[in-house]
Amino acid sequence: MVAKTKTLLWLEVQLQRLEIKLEDIIIVDLFPMLTVQWVKSHPDERKKAIDEIFALTLDFIYTFKPPVILSCQCVNFQGANVWPSLK
């Protein structure tokens, strides 16, 4: 298991209400594929890379057909200059 972030702690509380554990579900975190350092070093490639990550996500969904998808959009707006497309 990865270190529990604020998002995972929130999700864990929500799932407990349904008697589900984090270990019982598949969690895919898209943005570790693009670090802030990489985005700052490759600003001209940012949009293409984000588009490719979302395409990869859709491929995953179409291939594995998970019965439930929960999308958590957690953004620190102090980093808005790095991730402006998330506004």
C-alpha positions as CSV (number, residue, x, y, z in Angstrom):
1,M,0.0,0.0,0.0
2,V,1.2,3.5,-0.7
3,A,1.4,6.3,1.9
4,K,-2.1,7.5,2.8
5,T,-2.7,10.9,1.5
6,K,-5.6,13.2,2.5
7,T,-7.5,12.0,-0.5
8,L,-7.0,8.3,0.4
9,L,-8.0,9.0,4.0
10,W,-11.2,10.7,2.8
11,L,-11.9,7.8,0.4
12,E,-11.3,5.3,3.2
13,V,-13.9,7.0,5.4
14,Q,-16.4,7.0,2.6
15,L,-15.8,3.4,1.8
16,Q,-16.1,2.3,5.4
17,R,-19.7,3.4,5.3
18,L,-20.2,0.7,2.6
19,E,-18.1,-1.8,4.5
20,I,-15.5,-1.7,1.8
21,K,-11.7,-1.4,2.4
22,L,-9.2,0.4,0.3
23,E,-7.6,-2.9,-0.3
24,D,-10.8,-4.2,-1.9
25,I,-10.7,-1.7,-4.8
26,I,-8.5,-0.7,-7.7
27,I,-7.0,2.8,-7.4
28,V,-5.4,4.5,-10.4
29,D,-3.7,7.8,-9.7
30,L,-3.1,9.4,-13.1
31,F,-0.9,12.4,-12.3
32,P,2.1,10.6,-10.7
33,M,2.8,9.7,-14.3
34,L,3.6,13.4,-14.8
35,T,5.6,14.9,-12.0
36,V,5.6,18.7,-11.5
37,Q,9.3,18.6,-12.2
38,W,8.7,17.0,-15.6
39,V,5.8,19.4,-16.5
40,K,8.0,22.4,-15.6
41,S,10.9,21.0,-17.7
42,H,8.6,20.2,-20.7
43,P,6.0,22.9,-20.8
44,D,5.4,22.6,-24.6
45,E,4.6,18.8,-24.1
46,R,2.3,19.2,-21.2
47,K,-1.0,19.2,-23.1
48,K,0.0,16.2,-25.3
49,A,1.1,14.2,-22.2
50,I,-2.1,15.0,-20.3
51,D,-4.2,14.0,-23.3
52,E,-2.2,10.7,-23.6
53,I,-2.7,9.9,-19.9
54,F,-6.5,10.4,-20.3
55,A,-6.5,8.2,-23.4
56,L,-4.6,5.5,-21.5
57,T,-7.2,5.7,-18.7
58,L,-10.0,5.3,-21.2
59,D,-8.2,2.3,-22.7
60,F,-7.9,0.8,-19.2
61,I,-11.6,1.3,-18.6
62,Y,-12.7,-0.2,-21.9
63,T,-10.4,-3.1,-21.5
64,F,-11.1,-4.0,-17.8
65,K,-14.7,-2.7,-17.6
66,P,-14.6,-2.0,-13.9
67,P,-18.1,-2.1,-12.4
68,V,-17.7,1.2,-10.6
69,I,-15.6,4.3,-11.3
70,L,-15.0,7.0,-8.8
71,S,-13.1,10.1,-10.0
72,C,-11.5,12.3,-7.4
73,Q,-10.3,15.6,-8.7
74,C,-7.9,16.9,-6.1
75,V,-6.0,19.9,-7.1
76,N,-3.9,22.4,-5.2
77,F,-4.6,25.7,-6.9
78,Q,-1.3,27.0,-5.8
79,G,0.0,24.8,-8.6
80,A,-2.4,26.2,-11.1
81,N,0.4,27.5,-13.2
82,V,1.6,23.9,-13.6
83,W,-1.8,22.3,-14.2
84,P,-3.8,25.1,-15.8
85,S,-5.9,22.7,-17.9
86,L,-7.4,21.4,-14.6
87,K,-9.1,24.7,-13.8
